[in-house]
């Protein structure tokens, strides 16, 4: 029997520590958004592990993974000592949730110019018989910082052959030099949808969240901005297939 191209639904989601527009921490609500979208793989930003009261000192990524029955990988962009009276390190960063096996993961700290530390999480997934590089990042607030970070990301991604997907909150608009620079190696899955606004949730007027793919990935069908107020960002989801 000849098997068709492997397909998957990918999401990018800045979860704002698990807090919604009502300022309530509720990882169950985040998990429900992911489940309803039918996401197979999710790139997450602003994910806490035992960080502080804003996320009830919980290990948010393991909570989400358990609720969804998914594997996870995590990269701590910030990694602090435990608070007095506690034993867990205080971490904040980026993560991947996957229904498919994660067979490799590596976290890179990016040049952040003395600002908040940023990073790139690289994973390798086995999707049916195909291997896919899946990345998640959260870029800085200043343009020069973002341009330097994108240069690093492109260099890292160039080391890997084969299909690749990059997700993240880029803090930059689609026509910005930063996003344009990505076209060296990736294309924006939502490029032809000019009203794909993702921030702020409840009245989005900016597009700063992305799913990018290289030539090994085809856009297979539905693309959606998921209008949920479970975070201050709308997540985005796209049906993709591996060439």
N, C-alpha and C positions, 0 to 999 in steps of 0.2 A: 504493500500500500504506500503510495506516494504522499508524504506529509507536506502540507502547505507551509508558508512562512510562519514562524513563531510570532504571535501577537501578544501585546500586553497593554494595559492601561496605566499610564504614568501620571503622578500628581506631584506638584510642588506646593508646599504649604508652610508659610511662616505662622507658627502657632502662638506667638507672643506668650511664651511660658505656660501655655494652656489656659490663658485668661481671655475671656470674651469681651465684647463691647460693653457688657454690663459689669466688667471688672471682677467677674467671678471665675475662680479657678475650677475647671470642670473638664478633666481629660476624657471622661466618658462622652462628652459632647463632641470633642475633637474626633474621637474614634468613630462616632456615629456619622460624622461628615465624610470621613474616609470610606467607611463601609458603604454608605449610600451611593457614593461616586463609583463604586466598583473598582477602586484602585488596586492594582497588583503590586506596584512599587511606588514608594513615596519618598521624596526628598523633603526633609523637615529643617526648618531654621528656628532659632530661639528656643532651644530645648534645654530644660533644666534637669540636673541630677542633684538632689539634696541641696539646692542652692540657698533658699531662704524661705521666709514665710509666704512670699508671693506664689509659690507652688507647693505650699504646705510641707516643704522639705522632702517631697516625694522624688523618686527616681522616675521621672515622667516617661522616658522612653520605654522602660520595662513595663510600666503600666499600660501604655498604648499597645506594645507588642503582645502582651498577654490578652488584652481585650480583643485584639484583631486576629490572634493566632498567626502572627507573622514573625519572621526573623528580623533582627535589627543589627545595625552597626552604628557606632557613635564616635564623634570627634569633639573633644573638649577644647574650644577656643579659649575659654577662661577656666583655669584650674586652681582653686584656692584651698587653703588649709581649712580644716573643720572649724566651725564655730565652737566657742567654749561649751563644754558639756555634750558635744556631739562627736561622732567618730568618722562620719562620711566626709569625703572631700566635696567641696562646693564647686560644681561644674556647670558650664553653660556653653552650648555649642550647636552643632548640626548633626543630623542623623538620617539614616535610611531605614525604612520599613519595607520588607519584601516577602511576598508569598513564595518566591523562588529562592533556592539555596544561595547564600552569600559565601563564596569560596575564597575571597580575598578582600581585605580592607586595609587602607592606609590613610592616615590623617596628616595633612600638611599645614603648617602654620605659614600664612602669607605675610608679606611685607605690609605692615600696617602703619608705618610712618609715625610711630609714637602714639597713635590713636588706639581705640579699642581693638584688641587682637581679633583678626579674622582668619578663616581657614578654608580648606578644601578637603572634603572627605571623598576618597576614591574607593569604590567597591567593584568587584567582579561578580556577576550573577550568572547562573546557569538557567537559561530559559529554554525549555525543551532540550534540544541538543545544541543550542547556540550559547556562546559566551558573550556577554554584554558588559562593557564598562559603564558604570552608572556613578555620576558625580553629583554632589550637592555642595553649594557654597552660599555665603552671605557676605556681600561686599560692603566696603566702608562707605562713609557719608560724604567724603570729599572726592572730587573728580580725579585729581592726580593720584590719590590713593587707589581708587578703583582701576585706573589705567594700569598702574604697576601690578596690581593683583591679577588683572586679566592677562597680562603678559606672562606672569608666572603660571597661571592656569593653562594657558595654551601650550606652554613649554612642557608642563607635566602631562597633559593629554596627548601630546605628540609622541610620547614614549610608548604608547599603547597602540597596537593595531586592532582593527576590527570595529564592530558597531559600538557607538558611544552615545550616551545621553547625559546632558548637563542640566541640572535644575538649580533654581535658587532665587533669592531676593537680591537683585543687583543694585537696588537703590538708584536706578538710572532709567530714563525713558528709552523707548525703542529707537529713536533717531539720534541718540547720544553717541559721542565718539567711543564710549566704552562698549556699548552693545554692538555698534558697527564693527569694532575691532574683532569681535567674536566671529564675524563672517569669514575670517581666514580659514576656520576649521569647522564651524557649526552654522546651522540655520535655525532661525526662530520659528517654531511650530505655529505661533500665533501671529506671524508677521502680516498676514492678509486680513486680520480681524482688528481694524483700527480702534474699536471700542472695547477692547479686552482689558478694561480697567480693573485693577486689583486692590487699590488702596485709596482711602481708608474704607474698611467695611461699613456698609450702611449708607454710603454715599460716595462710592469710588470715583475718582477723577484722574488717577494716575495709573500707568502701567509700569510696575517695577518688579514683577515676578515672572519667571520665565521657565520654559522647557525648550531646550535647544538640542538638536540632533546632528550627527555627522552623516556622511553619505551612506553609511551602512544601515541606516534606519529610515523607514518610510512612514509618512503619516497615514494611518490606516482608516480613519473615519472621524468620529465625533471629537470635537474639541469644546471645552466648556469652562467658563468662569463660574465657579460654584458660589452662589450668593448666600453665604452663611455668615452670621455675626458671632460665631464661636471663637473668633480671633479678631484682631484689628486688620487683618488681610483676608481677602477672598483667596481660597486655593484655586488652582487651575489644574485641569485634567485633560489628557489627550490619549486617544487610541492610536497606538503605534505598531508597526510590524518590522521584523528584522529581515533585511534583504538577503 
